[in-house]
């Protein structure tokens, strides 16, 4: 599986096409819970709202609760090498890039579970 999505919109469209979007939302909710970060996200959230939610939540964590942000990245298990590819400009753009990395990893988890569970 290739996870080389240009942006979050492409990733979420792919998740919907593979009928994995609902499981992706559940995985996001699960990992935020494991990181002890409260979120109010409906299981039926639209892809557009999920993308905006992720961006805003990660921006908030970077700016206000950096320790929780690091904990989330640990729980989600975002590869460290991915952070080397982030172009640091300002916090808003970094939050957008990090939210894509988080969504990529969450989608990878869901896709692998789907493919290898029997």
Long-range contacts (C-beta under 8 A, 24 or more apart in sequence): 1-108, 1-111, 1-112, 1-115, 3-104, 3-107, 3-108, 5-100, 5-104, 7-100, 8-51, 8-54, 8-55, 8-96, 8-99, 8-100, 8-103, 9-47, 9-51, 11-100, 11-103, 11-104, 11-107, 12-47, 12-50, 12-51, 12-103, 13-47, 14-107, 15-47, 15-107, 15-110, 16-47, 18-111, 18-114, 20-107, 20-110, 20-111, 20-114, 21-47, 23-110, 23-113, 23-114, 24-103, 24-106, 24-107, 24-110, 25-50, 27-106, 27-109, 27-110, 28-54, 28-102, 28-103, 28-106, 31-72, 31-75, 31-76, 31-106, 32-57, 32-72, 34-75, 35-68, 35-71, 35-72, 35-74, 35-75, 35-76, 36-68, 36-71, 37-61, 37-68, 37-71, 37-72, 51-99, 51-103, 54-99, 54-102, 54-103, 55-95, 55-96, 55-99, 56-95, 57-99, 58-95, 58-98, 58-99, 58-102, 59-91, 59-92, 59-95, 62-91, 62-94, 62-95, 62-98, 63-91, 72-102, 73-98, 73-102, 76-102, 76-105, 76-106, 77-105, 78-102, 78-105, 79-105
